[in-house]
Amino acid sequence: MTRVDSELILPAAKQTEGHYNPVIVDVDDEPKREERPVEEVLESARNAFKSGKTRPLKFRTEQLKALERFLVECEDEIGKALYEDLRKHRQEMTMGELVLLMHDLRHTLFELPRWIKPASPERRLINLLDGVHVYNDPYGVVLIMGAWNYPFMLLLGPLIGAIAGGNCVILKPSELAPQSAKVIAKHIPRYLDKACFHVVTGGVDETTELLKNRFDYIFFTGSTNVGKIVHQAAAKFLTPTTLELGGKSPVYLDDSVDMMKATRRILWGKCFNAGQTCISPDYLLCSKETEEKFLACARQIVTQFYGEDVKVTPHLSKILTERHYNRLMAFIQSSNAAIGGAGDPRERIISPTVLTGVKAEDSVMQEEIFGPILPIITVNSAQEAVDFINKREKPLALYVFSKRKNVQDLFLNGTSSGAVTINDTIMHILTEGLPFGGVGSSGMGSYHGKQGFDTFTHKKSVLVRGIGMIGEVSVMVRYPPYSNFKANLLSFALKKRRGISFRVVKTLLVFGLGVGFAYGLQYLCKKGEE
Ligand code: NAD
């Protein structure tokens, strides 16, 4: 356990049920909603950015530390909001929201002084006397839109990268997790700089209005369909965009792995946040024989995880709304539930469900499931599974359970997805150093750690040339009148060479000059003595 984790442990009294008392923010404590028109909010952010206050390392560090304080000091309120919105267990809140954010914050705070410095790429002969730099330039005013399933992590995660990059930010929490949106709207202006960071709440209409404006960067998390709308709106101003979208993330399972362990890992991934996770394993591909073994293990594991009656378990989140619940129950009703299949419409709880006999053309295979339902599609070989995946849109995540290196390689080299995890589910999102993002219809761009900083900074090329006598002599060759001699000299100077580092050449040059100077001085002294 890291220091970050231990700081998140709550006093015992709060932990008794693993849940928070579902009393939410007092009415009197209603957040001050952004009353001003969006244009005014944007203007204020734009002016703050133009003032240059977001650029110094000190300001960025202070804001990141303030965000960290918000997460620590308001953990109770965050927990209550997540309980109200999704009935999230404290352990899922810790793992799915806070640990990730705290880790990213700490990592960014430690590394930012290094990241912020301009990079100095290797120089060619022709640039030997020049300054060659890549500046990490903030974009300006950034719009970040989050989804409801991890209302804090999906909004504040990108915010870390945006602050680190030196931007001003308009945050738009999802209207479908209203209590979480309230906590964000209430506290972000309290903890962060009011001129630079704003929260705009609302639903589809407000988002549509927001998107009519010009931003310097848009970071959107949500469905592929809305991602297309956002991308179209961004295209009007050629605004660079990161789209963190969804889709169907497949799992392939063969008989080379310990079936109990593999099933536990698959079902944990499927049922985390009741399957309402963008990288939740969506469907399972395996042979008929493996399916039988998987089902036998799955029956035991569901009971181990949630007991006999999932309605009373505090360990399973609820389904967001009645509409989402009905959509999921329709999948179950049109298929054969080998495990589970029950639902409680009042509590909006659906028991972990495994569907068998599923065909590619069934409704459950036409869209992202986003619930605790796992359809199994039987295949005769790993290659058939690869072909099945490749006939569909590129997934956000792909999970392969096999000890066989050739099977692992078949999926790694034969498919395209945002990420691949071998022999586990979901865990790549918690792994430091791995960028998080999709490809094709599961998204574009990525974030987390250094990748978040890079996403929110434009890599500005900077060349600094001397304009003195030596500088001018070194570039004279490019000017007309042209000649073959000049052309050959230029191609020699511009030619890319392997293995010669011009840093070494420069050092040797300086060393040579030093030696020459010493010999020259010695010679002159001797002459003087004569
Ligand atoms: P969504 O796309 O329905 O909504 C996202 C936000 O977009 C909403 O809060 C709403 O304000 C806005 N919106 C909705 N319809 C709109 C419209 N017609 N015009 C303009 N704005 C509109 O997504 P969701 O239901 O909040 O989240 C679920 C989806 O998000 C799933 O597909 C899931 O896979 C994906 N997701 C992806 C990631 C990721 O990191 N890749 C993470 C979480 C969720």
Boltz pocket constraint, residues with backbone or C-beta under 6 A from the ligand:
constraints:
  - pocket:
      binder: B
      contacts: [[A, 145], [A, 146], [A, 147], [A, 148], [A, 149], [A, 150], [A, 154], [A, 172], [A, 173], [A, 174], [A, 175], [A, 176], [A, 202], [A, 203], [A, 204], [A, 207], [A, 208], [A, 221], [A, 222], [A, 223], [A, 224], [A, 225], [A, 226], [A, 227], [A, 229], [A, 243], [A, 244], [A, 245], [A, 246], [A, 247], [A, 277], [A, 278], [A, 279], [A, 368], [A, 370], [A, 396], [A, 438], [A, 442], [A, 443]]
      max_distance: 6.0
